[in-house]
Amino acid sequence: MTSRDTLVQAIEHDLTFLARALEGLSRRRAWPLERAHYLLLNLVGSEGPQTIGTLAARLALDGSTVTRQVAQMERDGLVEKHLHPDDARSFVVSATPRGSAAAAAMRAARRENTGRLLQGWSTAEMAGLATALAHLNASVAAVLEDPAP
């Protein structure tokens, strides 16, 4: 039987190399959007218009970073900012038709690549990975929400 420490060590090792390999794969493609822009467009596309602060919190980023990203996306015609209906001191960010189309194109390309990575996997293996990734993402989100270092 494998100890918990041994499993944690193996998972840490594999996650480290997975992150590196995914970065390498990403650099080999010409994506329709920057990764940060894709994430932001996914959030406003799936959850509706949001403030910079909400977007920053959801992505575990500093507000100034999201402000710069949104400004670039606005210049590129991917998003629009409108005064917040309940707070005239802030803005809500929404996707433009161009931004929605670019996010859809990137999503399709990413899904095609993911499908290629999973060629030869059984449905059961894919379901297990999907469950494990959802669980891991929930654990990461919980750690990010915890104010303790």
TIDO-172560 format. One record per residue: residue number from 1; y, z, x of N, C-alpha, C, CB in turn. Coordinates in nm, 2 decimals, padded with zeros to 4 digits. Each point is the difference from the previous one (the first is absolute). Glycine has a CB too. Layout:
BEGIN
   pado   nnorth      nup    neast   canorth     caup   caeast   cnorth      cup    ceast   cbnorth     cbup   cbeast
    NUM        Y        Z        X         Y        Z        X        Y        Z        X         Y        Z        X
...
//
This chain:
BEGIN
   pado   nnorth      nup    neast   canorth     caup   caeast   cnorth      cup    ceast   cbnorth     cbup   cbeast
      1   -00.12    00.00    00.08     00.12    00.00   -00.08    00.12    00.00    00.09    -00.12    00.12   -00.19
      2    00.22   -00.20    00.15     00.12   -00.01    00.08    00.10    00.10   -00.04    -00.04   -00.24    00.02
      3    00.11    00.30    00.08     00.10    00.11   -00.03    00.13   -00.07   -00.05    -00.10    00.16    00.17
      4    00.18   -00.08   -00.24     00.13   -00.05   -00.05    00.08   -00.04    00.11    -00.01    00.16   -00.19
      5    00.02   -00.08    00.30     00.08   -00.04    00.12   -00.04   -00.13    00.06     00.03    00.24    00.05
      6   -00.16   -00.27   -00.05    -00.05   -00.13    00.05    00.05   -00.11   -00.09    -00.20    00.11    00.11
      7    00.19   -00.09   -00.24     00.04   -00.10   -00.09    00.15   -00.03    00.01    -00.19    00.07   -00.16
      8    00.27    00.04    00.17     00.15   -00.01    00.01    00.03   -00.08    00.13     00.03    00.22   -00.12
      9   -00.10   -00.19    00.23     00.02   -00.08    00.12   -00.03   -00.14   -00.02    -00.06    00.21    00.13
     10   -00.05   -00.25   -00.19    -00.04   -00.14   -00.02    00.10   -00.07   -00.09    -00.24    00.07    00.03
     11    00.28    00.00   -00.14     00.10   -00.06   -00.09    00.13   -00.02    00.07    -00.11    00.10   -00.19
     12    00.16   -00.01    00.27     00.12   -00.01    00.07    00.00   -00.12    00.10     00.04    00.25   -00.02
     13   -00.15   -00.26    00.09    -00.02   -00.11    00.09    00.00   -00.14   -00.07    -00.14    00.15    00.14
     14    00.07   -00.16   -00.25    -00.01   -00.12   -00.08    00.13   -00.04   -00.06    -00.24    00.04   -00.04
     15    00.32    00.06   -00.01     00.13   -00.02   -00.06    00.10   -00.05    00.10    -00.05    00.17   -00.17
     16    00.04   -00.12    00.29     00.09   -00.04    00.11   -00.02   -00.14    00.03     00.00    00.23    00.09
     17   -00.13   -00.27   -00.07    -00.03   -00.14    00.03    00.03   -00.10   -00.12    -00.17    00.08    00.17
     18    00.14   -00.03   -00.29     00.03   -00.08   -00.12    00.15   -00.03   -00.01    -00.20    00.10   -00.11
     19    00.28    00.00    00.13     00.15   -00.02   -00.01    00.04   -00.10    00.11     00.03    00.24   -00.08
     20   -00.08   -00.23    00.20     00.03   -00.10    00.10   -00.04   -00.14   -00.03    -00.02    00.19    00.17
     21   -00.11   -00.20   -00.22    -00.05   -00.13   -00.03    00.07   -00.06   -00.12    -00.22    00.07    00.08
     22    00.26    00.00   -00.18     00.08   -00.05   -00.11    00.13   -00.05    00.04    -00.12    00.16   -00.15
     23    00.19   -00.08    00.25     00.12   -00.05    00.05   -00.02   -00.13    00.07     00.08    00.24    00.03
     24   -00.18   -00.25    00.05    -00.03   -00.13    00.07   -00.02   -00.11   -00.09    -00.10    00.13    00.18
     25    00.02   -00.11   -00.29    -00.02   -00.11   -00.10    00.13   -00.04   -00.07    -00.23    00.09   -00.04
     26    00.31    00.01    00.02     00.13   -00.03   -00.07    00.09   -00.08    00.08    -00.02    00.21   -00.11
     27    00.02   -00.19    00.25     00.09   -00.08    00.08   -00.05   -00.14    00.02     00.05    00.21    00.12
     28   -00.18   -00.24   -00.16    -00.05   -00.13    00.02    00.03   -00.09   -00.12    -00.18    00.09    00.13
     29    00.25   -00.04   -00.23     00.04   -00.08   -00.12    00.15   -00.01   -00.02    -00.22    00.08   -00.10
     30    00.26   -00.18    00.04     00.14   -00.01   -00.04    00.00    00.05   -00.15     00.06   -00.20    00.17
     31   -00.02    00.32   -00.19     00.00    00.05   -00.14    00.13   -00.04   -00.07    -00.14    00.20    00.08
     32    00.14   -00.21   -00.21     00.12   -00.04   -00.08    00.11    00.11    00.00    -00.15   -00.14   -00.14
     33    00.11    00.27    00.17     00.09    00.11    00.00   -00.03    00.09    00.12     00.02   -00.01   -00.25
     34    00.08    00.09    00.29    -00.03    00.11    00.09   -00.08    00.11   -00.08     00.22   -00.05    00.14
     35   -00.30    00.12   -00.07    -00.08    00.10   -00.06    00.08    00.10   -00.08    -00.16   -00.02    00.18
     36    00.28    00.07   -00.13     00.08    00.09   -00.06    00.06   -00.05   -00.13     00.06    00.10    00.22
     37   -00.02   -00.23   -00.22     00.05   -00.07   -00.12   -00.11   -00.01   -00.11     00.17   -00.12    00.15
     38   -00.29    00.09   -00.10    -00.11   -00.01   -00.09   -00.03    00.13   -00.07    -00.10   -00.18    00.14
     39    00.10    00.29   -00.07    -00.02    00.13   -00.06    00.11    00.04   -00.10    -00.12    00.07    00.21
     40    00.24   -00.10   -00.17     00.11    00.03   -00.10   -00.01   -00.08   -00.12     00.15    00.06    00.19
     41   -00.18   -00.19   -00.18    -00.01   -00.09   -00.11   -00.12    00.04   -00.09     00.11   -00.18    00.13
     42   -00.22    00.23   -00.07    -00.11    00.04   -00.08    00.04    00.12   -00.08    -00.16   -00.08    00.17
     43    00.23    00.18   -00.11     00.04    00.12   -00.08    00.09   -00.04   -00.12    -00.02    00.13    00.21
     44    00.13   -00.21   -00.18     00.09   -00.03   -00.11   -00.07   -00.09   -00.10     00.20    00.03    00.15
     45   -00.29   -00.11   -00.11    -00.08   -00.09   -00.09   -00.09    00.07   -00.09     00.02   -00.18    00.17
     46   -00.09    00.28   -00.11    -00.10    00.07   -00.08    00.06    00.12   -00.08    -00.17   -00.07    00.17
     47    00.27    00.13   -00.11     00.05    00.12   -00.07    00.14   -00.01   -00.05    -00.13    00.13    00.15
     48    00.19   -00.25   -00.14     00.13   -00.03   -00.05    00.11    00.04    00.09    -00.09    00.04   -00.22
     49    00.22   -00.07    00.19     00.11    00.03    00.09    00.01    00.14    00.04     00.12   -00.18   -00.11
     50   -00.09    00.20    00.23     00.01    00.14    00.06    00.12    00.02    00.09    -00.25    00.01   -00.01
     51    00.29    00.11    00.03     00.10    00.03    00.09   -00.05    00.00    00.14     00.12    00.14   -00.17
     52   -00.02   -00.15    00.27    -00.04    00.00    00.14   -00.07    00.13    00.03     00.20   -00.15    00.06
     53   -00.15    00.26   -00.11    -00.07    00.13    00.03   -00.14    00.00   -00.05     00.22    00.11   -00.02
     54   -00.25   -00.16   -00.10    -00.13    00.00   -00.05   -00.09   -00.09    00.08     00.09    00.04   -00.23
     55   -00.04   -00.16    00.27    -00.08   -00.09    00.09   -00.03    00.07    00.13     00.11   -00.20   -00.11
     56   -00.01    00.26    00.17    -00.02    00.07    00.13   -00.11    00.11   -00.01     00.24   -00.05    00.06
     57   -00.23    00.13   -00.17    -00.10    00.10   -00.01   -00.14   -00.05   -00.02     00.18    00.14   -00.11
     58   -00.19   -00.25    00.03    -00.13   -00.06   -00.03   -00.06   -00.06    00.13     00.07   -00.05   -00.24
     59    00.01    00.00    00.33    -00.05   -00.06    00.12    00.01    00.09    00.12     00.07   -00.21   -00.09
     60   -00.03    00.34    00.07     00.01    00.10    00.11    00.09   -00.05    00.11    -00.23    00.08   -00.06
     61    00.34   -00.14    00.02     00.10   -00.05    00.09    00.13    00.07   -00.02    -00.11   -00.23    00.01
     62    00.20    00.22    00.09     00.14    00.05   -00.01    00.08   -00.09   -00.09    -00.02    00.10    00.23
     63    00.11   -00.05   -00.31     00.08   -00.07   -00.09    00.08   -00.11    00.07     00.01    00.20   -00.14
     64    00.04   -00.17    00.27     00.08   -00.10    00.07   -00.09   -00.12    00.04     00.15    00.18    00.08
     65   -00.27   -00.16   -00.05    -00.10   -00.11    00.03   -00.01   -00.09   -00.12    -00.12    00.14    00.17
     66    00.09   -00.08   -00.29    -00.02   -00.08   -00.12    00.14   -00.07   -00.04    -00.18    00.16   -00.08
     67    00.29   -00.09    00.10     00.13   -00.06   -00.03    00.01   -00.13    00.09     00.10    00.22   -00.06
     68   -00.13   -00.22    00.18     00.01   -00.12    00.09   -00.10   -00.11   -00.05     00.07    00.15    00.20
     69   -00.19   -00.11   -00.23    -00.10   -00.10   -00.05    00.05   -00.06   -00.13    -00.18    00.13    00.11
     70    00.23   -00.05   -00.20     00.05   -00.05   -00.13    00.12   -00.09    00.02    -00.09    00.20   -00.12
     71    00.18   -00.17    00.21     00.11   -00.08    00.03   -00.04   -00.14    00.05     00.14    00.20    00.05
     72   -00.24   -00.20    00.04    -00.05   -00.13    00.05   -00.07   -00.08   -00.11    -00.03    00.10    00.23
     73   -00.05   -00.03   -00.31    -00.07   -00.06   -00.11    00.10   -00.06   -00.10    -00.19    00.16    00.03
     74    00.30   -00.09   -00.05     00.11   -00.05   -00.09    00.06   -00.13    00.05     00.05    00.24   -00.08
     75   -00.02   -00.24    00.21     00.05   -00.12    00.07   -00.09   -00.11   -00.01     00.13    00.14    00.16
     76   -00.26   -00.11   -00.16    -00.11   -00.11   -00.01   -00.03   -00.04   -00.14    -00.09    00.09    00.21
     77    00.16   -00.03   -00.31    -00.02   -00.03   -00.14   -00.13    00.05   -00.06     00.13   -00.20    00.05
     78   -00.19    00.31    00.02    -00.13    00.05   -00.05    00.02    00.12   -00.10    -00.10   -00.07    00.22
     79    00.21    00.14   -00.21     00.03    00.11   -00.10    00.14   -00.01   -00.04    -00.18    00.15    00.11
     80    00.21   -00.07   -00.22     00.14    00.02   -00.04    00.02    00.15   -00.02     00.00   -00.22   -00.12
     81    00.12    00.26    00.14     00.04    00.14   -00.02    00.10    00.01   -00.12    -00.04    00.06    00.25
     82    00.01    00.03   -00.34     00.09    00.02   -00.11    00.03    00.15   -00.01    -00.10   -00.19   -00.12
     83    00.22    00.22    00.07     00.04    00.14   -00.02   -00.11    00.07   -00.08     00.25   -00.06    00.02
     84   -00.28    00.18    00.02    -00.09    00.08   -00.08    00.06    00.04   -00.13    -00.10    00.10    00.21
     85    00.02   -00.12   -00.32     00.06    00.02   -00.13    00.04    00.15   -00.03    -00.14   -00.19   -00.08
     86    00.08    00.28    00.15     00.03    00.14   -00.02    00.08    00.07    00.11    -00.21    00.01   -00.13
     87    00.23   -00.09    00.24     00.07    00.06    00.11    00.08   -00.11    00.07    -00.18    00.18    00.03
     88    00.30   -00.19   -00.05     00.08   -00.11    00.05    00.02    00.01    00.15     00.12   -00.02   -00.21
     89   -00.16    00.13    00.28     00.00    00.01    00.14   -00.11   -00.07    00.07     00.12    00.21   -00.03
     90   -00.23   -00.25   -00.04    -00.11   -00.06    00.06   -00.04   -00.13   -00.06    -00.08    00.23    00.05
     91   -00.01   -00.30    00.01    -00.04   -00.13   -00.04   -00.15    00.00   -00.03     00.18   -00.11    00.13
     92   -00.23    00.02   -00.21    -00.14   -00.03   -00.02   -00.03   -00.14    00.06    -00.02    00.15   -00.21
     93   -00.09   -00.16    00.27    -00.05   -00.12    00.06   -00.10   -00.07   -00.08     00.05    00.09    00.23
     94   -00.03   -00.22   -00.26    -00.11   -00.07   -00.07   -00.02   -00.13    00.07     00.07    00.10   -00.22
     95   -00.19   -00.16    00.19    -00.04   -00.12    00.06    00.07   -00.12   -00.07    -00.22    00.10    00.07
     96    00.26   -00.20    00.01     00.04   -00.13   -00.06   -00.12   -00.08   -00.03     00.23    00.01    00.12
     97   -00.21   -00.12   -00.19    -00.12   -00.09   -00.02   -00.05   -00.05    00.14     00.10   -00.07   -00.23
     98   -00.01    00.04    00.32    -00.04   -00.04    00.13   -00.08    00.10    00.07     00.21   -00.14    00.02
     99   -00.16    00.27   -00.03    -00.08    00.11    00.06   -00.14    00.02   -00.06     00.22    00.11    00.05
    100   -00.22   -00.12   -00.18    -00.13    00.01   -00.07   -00.10   -00.11    00.04     00.12    00.11   -00.19
    101   -00.07   -00.23    00.21    -00.08   -00.11    00.04   -00.05    00.01    00.14     00.13   -00.15   -00.16
    102   -00.04    00.20    00.25    -00.04    00.02    00.14   -00.10    00.11    00.01     00.22   -00.07    00.07
    103   -00.21    00.18   -00.15    -00.10    00.11    00.00   -00.13   -00.06   -00.05     00.18    00.18   -00.03
    104   -00.18   -00.26   -00.08    -00.12   -00.05   -00.05   -00.07   -00.09    00.10     00.10    00.01   -00.23
    105   -00.02   -00.09    00.30    -00.06   -00.09    00.11   -00.06    00.08    00.11     00.16   -00.18   -00.05
    106   -00.10    00.29    00.09    -00.05    00.08    00.11   -00.13    00.07   -00.05     00.23    00.03    00.10
    107   -00.22    00.02   -00.23    -00.12    00.07   -00.05   -00.12   -00.09    00.00     00.15    00.14   -00.15
    108   -00.13   -00.26    00.10    -00.11   -00.10    00.00   -00.06   -00.02    00.14     00.11   -00.11   -00.20
    109   -00.02    00.09    00.30    -00.04   -00.02    00.14   -00.08    00.12    00.05     00.20   -00.16    00.04
    110   -00.14    00.28   -00.07    -00.07    00.12    00.05   -00.14    00.02   -00.07     00.23    00.10    00.04
    111   -00.24   -00.13   -00.17    -00.12    00.01   -00.06   -00.11   -00.10    00.05     00.12    00.08   -00.21
    112   -00.07   -00.20    00.24    -00.09   -00.10    00.06   -00.05    00.05    00.13     00.12   -00.19   -00.11
    113   -00.03    00.25    00.20    -00.04    00.05    00.13   -00.10    00.12   -00.02     00.22   -00.08    00.10
    114   -00.19    00.16   -00.20    -00.09    00.12   -00.02   -00.13   -00.05   -00.04     00.19    00.14   -00.07
    115   -00.20   -00.24   -00.02    -00.12   -00.06   -00.04   -00.09   -00.05    00.11     00.11   -00.06   -00.21
    116   -00.04    00.00    00.31    -00.07   -00.05    00.12   -00.05    00.11    00.08     00.15   -00.20    00.01
    117   -00.07    00.31    00.00    -00.05    00.11    00.08   -00.13    00.07   -00.06     00.24    00.04    00.07
    118   -00.25   -00.05   -00.20    -00.11    00.06   -00.08   -00.11   -00.09   -00.03     00.17    00.15   -00.09
    119   -00.17   -00.27    00.15    -00.11   -00.10   -00.02   -00.13    00.07    00.05     00.15   -00.20    00.02
    120   -00.25    00.19   -00.10    -00.13    00.05    00.03   -00.02    00.15   -00.04     00.01   -00.15    00.19
    121    00.10    00.21   -00.25    -00.01    00.13   -00.05   -00.06   -00.01   -00.14     00.20    00.09    00.14
    122   -00.28    00.01   -00.18    -00.05    00.00   -00.14    00.11    00.06   -00.08    -00.24    00.03    00.07
    123    00.23   -00.05   -00.20     00.09    00.06   -00.10    00.00    00.15    00.01    -00.04   -00.19   -00.16
    124   -00.08    00.25    00.18     00.00    00.15    00.02    00.07    00.04    00.12    -00.22    00.00   -00.11
    125    00.21   -00.07    00.22     00.07    00.04    00.12    00.15   -00.01   -00.02    -00.19   -00.08    00.14
    126    00.23   -00.03   -00.20     00.15   -00.02   -00.03    00.05    00.11   -00.09    -00.03   -00.25    00.03
    127   -00.05    00.29   -00.14     00.04    00.10   -00.09    00.01    00.14    00.08    -00.11   -00.12   -00.19
    128    00.02    00.14    00.28     00.00    00.13    00.08    00.13    00.00    00.08    -00.25    00.01    00.00
    129    00.28   -00.12    00.07     00.12   -00.01    00.08    00.13    00.02   -00.09    -00.12   -00.15    00.16
    130    00.12    00.09   -00.27     00.12    00.01   -00.09    00.02    00.15   -00.04    -00.04   -00.24   -00.09
    131   -00.07    00.30    00.06     00.00    00.15   -00.04    00.05    00.08    00.11    -00.18   -00.04   -00.16
    132    00.12    00.02    00.28     00.04    00.08    00.12    00.14   -00.03    00.04    -00.23   -00.01    00.08
    133    00.28   -00.11   -00.09     00.14   -00.03    00.04    00.10    00.07   -00.10    -00.07   -00.22    00.10
    134    00.03    00.21   -00.23     00.09    00.07   -00.10    00.01    00.15    00.03    -00.06   -00.18   -00.17
    135   -00.06    00.23    00.20     00.00    00.15    00.03    00.08    00.03    00.13    -00.23    00.01   -00.11
    136    00.21   -00.09    00.21     00.08    00.01    00.12    00.15   -00.01   -00.02    -00.19   -00.09    00.13
    137    00.23   -00.01   -00.21     00.14   -00.02   -00.03    00.06    00.12   -00.08    -00.04   -00.24    00.00
    138   -00.04    00.30   -00.09     00.04    00.12   -00.07    00.02    00.12    00.09    -00.12   -00.09   -00.20
    139    00.03    00.10    00.30     00.01    00.11    00.10    00.12   -00.02    00.08    -00.25    00.02    00.00
    140    00.28   -00.14    00.05     00.11   -00.02    00.08    00.13    00.03   -00.08    -00.12   -00.18    00.13
    141    00.13    00.14   -00.26     00.11    00.02   -00.08    00.02    00.15   -00.02    -00.03   -00.21   -00.12
    142   -00.07    00.29    00.11     00.01    00.14   -00.02    00.05    00.07    00.13    -00.19    00.00   -00.16
    143    00.15   -00.05    00.27     00.05    00.05    00.13    00.14   -00.03    00.02    -00.23   -00.02    00.10
    144    00.27   -00.10   -00.14     00.14   -00.04    00.01    00.09    00.08   -00.09    -00.07   -00.23    00.06
    145    00.02    00.27   -00.17     00.08    00.08   -00.10    00.01    00.15    00.05    -00.07   -00.15   -00.19
    146   -00.02    00.19    00.27     00.00    00.14    00.05    00.12    00.02    00.10    -00.26    00.02   -00.04
    147    00.35    00.07    00.01     00.11    00.02    00.09   -00.04    00.06    00.14     00.14    00.03   -00.20
    148   -00.26    00.03    00.21    -00.04    00.05    00.13   -00.04   -00.11    00.09    -00.09    00.21   -00.11
    149    00.12   -00.19    00.24    -00.03   -00.11    00.10   -00.14   -00.02    00.02     00.20    00.06    00.12
//
